[in-house]
Amino acid sequence: MIDALDAYVATALDVPVAGHVRAIAERLATAGVAAILFYGSNLRTGSTEGVLDFYVLTAGPPERGLWPRVGYREITIDGQTLRAKIATMRLTTFAQAAGGTLADTTIWTRFVQPAALVWVADGATRATVVTAVAAASITAARFAAALGPERGTAADYWRALFRQTYAAELRVEKPGREEQILVHGAGRYEALLPLAWQAAGIAFDRQGDDYVPVLSDRPVIGAAWRRRRQMGKPLNLVRLIRAAWTFDGAGEYGAWKVERHTGIAVPMTPWRRRHPILAAPGVFWRIWRTRR
């Protein structure tokens, strides 16, 4: 059944996206890039407003230390300024994280959700990405079986999973975010759960709309989840601190966010571009004076 899951994932990754999204991916596909995934709310709506979210997966061995590197770029295509937030990491690390072998939870929770493979170097790399995203579904479904009810609908298991993963991470989403995910992807999650359980070797009974997983290693999976939950917030906090100093394009991103939320334009000087954190107090002072 792994083949069935891979086939489902491969089809899902081929979802149509806006032409401008693929144009951005072409520009991001510099030397050493293996594949580019597009995800987030803009994938669901088809809009190019706001910030477009990309994962750029590069060739090479797993990186040492924290990942991903995060950046922001403003790209003009056909006279329209598009904004992209770009997370970059090695494809090998991505595959490990998706498989659940690392303490990180962010990759498999993000990529059990819809994504589009908008650029890939070759067929072999495509197969690797499909296998990794399928592994993310298996990892997520295994934890969903342990964290969910003894009997319930597919939505019940995914709901339990997303509530737990959001609680384990430093996230800005409001309570109930999991309901939005399920509403917009109901058919996907209904189809994905049995495929992922079968690929994971988890037996289950189907009783109408309800599933009853037969999970002999529930205590083991539960213990694995508790370790990840304990490490989730500290790990994300360290990543946020690192990103504050290494976020490529942080000045431009901050200026855009300020203008979007306040209507106050922040001129991007060379000093502000080089030192976005040091420039922040002056920006806040400008906003305060303008609003008086």
N, C-alpha and C positions, 0 to 999 in steps of 0.2 A: 504493500500500500504506500510505500515511500514514493513509488513512481506516480501514483495518483495524486499525492500531495504536491510533488514537484510539478506535475502538469497543471494543477490548479494555480500554484504560485506563479509559474511561468506565464500563464494567460493573464493573471491579475497584474503582473508587472508590465504588460504590454498595453495597459489602459491608455487611451488617447489623452494627450495633453496639448495645451496651447502652443502654437508655433513659436512664440517668443520664449517659452520655457526651453524648448529644444535649442533655440538659438543661443540662449545663455549657456546651456550645457556645452555646446560646441566651443564656446569661448573659454570655458573652464577646463576643457579637456587638453591640457598642456602635456608636455613630455612626462612620462611616469604615471599618468592617470590610467587606472584600469577600468573604472566604471563610475557612473554618476547616477544617484537615486534622487528623485524628487518626491517630497512628501508634505504632509501638513494640510491645513484647511484650504489652501489655494488649489490643491489637487482635487479636493472634493467639489469645490464650487466652480473651478475653471477660470476664476478671476486671476488677473495679474496685479491687482491692487495690493498695497501693503508690502510685506516682505515675503519673498519666495524662499522656501527652505530646501537646501540641497545637502546631500552627503556625497563627498568626493572620496572615492576609494582608490588608493594608490598601490602600486606594485611594491614588492620587497618584503623582507622578513618583518615579524611583529615589532612595533616600536617599543622602546623602553620608556618607562615613566607614564605620565598621564596622557590621555587622548580623549576626544579629538582636539585638534587645533580648530579654533573658530575665527571666522572673518566675515566681513561685510563689504559688499561692492555695489556701486551704482553703475549700471550699464545702460547705455543709450542704444536702442534698436528702433529703426524706422521713426526717429524723432521722439520716441517715448522713453522716459527714464524709468528703468525697472530696478528694483532693489532686491538683492539676494543675500541671505545669510548662509554661510558655507561652513560646514563641518568637514574636516579632512582627517582621514585615518587610513592605515594600511588595510587592504582587503583581508589579509591573513588575520589581523586582530579582530576585524569585524566578524569574520567567520567564527572565531573562538568565542567572542562575546555572544553571538547569536545562539551558539550551541549551549550556552549556560555553564560553561566550564570556568568562567571568571566570576568574581564577586559582583561585577557590574550588572545592573538590571535594565539600564536605559536602552540598550540596543534591541534586545528581544521584545521589550514592551513596546517600543516605537515601531518596529518592523513586523510585528504581528498585525499591525494596522496597515491600511492601504499605502502603497508606494508605487512609483513608476520608474522603471529602468530607462532613463532618457538618453544615456550614452554608454556604450560599452566598447572596449578595444577589439574584441574578437569573440568567436563562438565559445572557445574554451573558458574565457573569463565569464561570459554570460552564464554558462553552466555552473560555475563556481558561485556566482551571485545567487542564482536560483536555489542552489543547495543551501546556502547560508540563510536566505530568507525563509526557506522551508524549515530549517533548523530552529529559527526564531519562533515559528509557529509551534513546533514540537515542544520547545522549552516552555513557552507560555501556556500551552494546553496542559502540560504535566503539572505545572504549579496551580493552574486553574482547577484541576481535578482535586488537588489536595486542599486548596483554600476554599473551594466552593461547597455546596451542600452535598449530602449523601445522594440526594435525588433532586433533579431540577432541569429546567430548560437550558438550552445552549446559552441564552442571555444571562441566566442566573450564574453560570460558571464564569463567563467573561466579566460580568459585573463584579463578582467577588474578586477576581484577579486585578482588575483595574483599580478598584478601591484600595486594595492592599499596596499595589505598586505606587500609586500616587501618594499614599500616606508614607511610604518608605523613602520618597525622594523630596528634594526641595523644589516644589513645583508651585507655579503661580495660578494654576487653574482653580476656579471656584468649585466648591462642593457640587457634586452632580455632573461633573465633566464626563464621567463614564457613561451616563445616560445619553449624552449627545453623540458619543462615539458609537454606541449601540444603535441608536435611531438611524444614523446616517449609513451604517454598514450592516444592517440586520441580516440581509441575505448572505453576506460574506461570512459573518461569524457563525451562522447556522451551518453553513457548508463546511467551514474550516474545522470546527471542533471534532467531528467524528474522523475526518481524514487525519488530523494531527494525532488524535488518540491512537488510531490504528497504526500510524507510523511509529509512535512511541512504544507500541506493544502494550497499551492499556486496554484491557477488555472492558466492554460495557454492554448493558442491556438498553434497549430502546422501548419505552412504554408510552405510546402516543407522542406527545411533544417533549416528554421527559427522558432524561438520560440517567442511568445508574452506573457510574464507573466502578469497576472492580479493582481496587487500588491496594494491593497487598503491602506496598512499601510506603504507605501514607506517612508513617512516623519519620521515615528517612527524608522524604521530600519536605515535610513540615520543618524538620531541623535545618535542612539546607536553606529553606526560605527564611527562617529566623536569623540565620547568620547574615544573609543578604540584607534583611531589614535593618539589622543593627549597624551595618556598614553603609547603608544607603545615604543617609543625610550627611555623615562626615565626609564620605567620598565626593558627594556633589558639592559640599562647601569648599573643599580643597580645589575642585575644578573651577568653581566660581572665582576664587581668589586668584588662581593662575590665569583665568581668562581676563581678569581685570587688567593684567599687565601684558598679556600677549594677544589680545583681541585685535586682529588686523582690521583696520578701518573703524576702530571704536569711535573716533571723533566724528566721522561722518554719520555713523549709525546713531550716536547720541543726539547730534544736531537734528537729524530727521525726526527722531522720536519726540524731541522737545517741540519742534514746529508742528508736528502732527497733533500733539495733545494740548498745546497752548496757543498755537497760531503765531508764535513769536519766532522769527527767523534768527538763527545764530550763524553769523558769518564764520566760515571755516578758514581761519588763518593758518599759516604753516606751523606756528607754535602750538595751536590747539590740535592740529593734526598729529604732531609728534608727541604731545603730552596731554592726552585726553583726561586723565585723572587729575593732574595738577590744574588743568583748565576748568574743571567742573565748578569750583566755588565761584569763579568769575561769571560763568554762564548762569548759575543760580541767582547771583546778584543782579545780572542783567534782566532776568525774568521778573524778579521781585520789583525792580524799579519800573519796568515797563507796565506792570500790572497796578501800580499805585495810582 
